[in-house]
């Protein structure tokens, strides 16, 4: 019985700690918003770079949703802050 109580207490502590860490990470990710969707990775990066140079946003990154390849274009999301 003592082992069960100790195990449950340890599990609860881990869950509470994980929730606290997740909240901090989500708060920083909310500063970014999706600017656009593009078919090619270099197109996404080029628009992100140009917008940064023009002062439209401070930071940017591209997320590969579907990679482009020999069969055709893919899907890339531009996220900016």
N, C-alpha and C positions, 0 to 999 in steps of 0.2 A: 504494500500500500504506500509506503514511504517513497519507493522508487517511482510509482505512478504520479504522485503529487509533485515530486521533483522534476520529472519529465514534462509534465503539463506546465509547470512554472517556467521552465527553460523554453519550451515552445512558445508560450505566450510572450516572453521577453523578446524572442527573435522576431515574432510577427509584429509586435509594436515597434521595434527598431526598424524593420523593413518599411513599414508604413511611413515613418518619419523621414526616411531617406528618399522614398518615392515622391513625397510631397515636395521636397526641395528641388528635385530634378524636374518635376512637372512645372514648377513655378518659373524656372529659367527657360524652359522650352516654350512657354506661352508668349514670350516676347517676340518670337518669330511668327510670321504669317506667310501663307503661300502666295507668291506673286504671280506664278504662271506655270503652265505645263508645256513641255517641249518634246519633240520627237528624237532629238539627237543630243548626246551628252555635251559636245562642244558648243552647241547652240545655247544650252542652258547656262553653261559656265560663261560664255561670251556675254549674254544678257546680264548675268549677275555682276560680272566685272565692269561692264559699261555703266550699270546703275550705280555701282560703288564710286566709280570715277566721277560721275556726274553729281554725286552727293545725294542721290535719292535714298540710299540706305547705307548703314555702316558695315554690316556683315551680311554674307550670303553663303548658301551652300546648296548643292543639288542632290536630290535623292533619286536613285535609280529604282523605278517601279518595275519596268520591264526593259532589259538591256536591248539595244539595237544590235543588229548583226547582219549577216549576209542575206537573210531573207527579207529584211526591211527595217523600218524605223522602230524605235522603242518608245518608252514613256519616261520622262524625267520631270521632276517637280523642283521648281526654284523656290527656296525659302529665304526670306530676308528679314533683317531687323533694322 
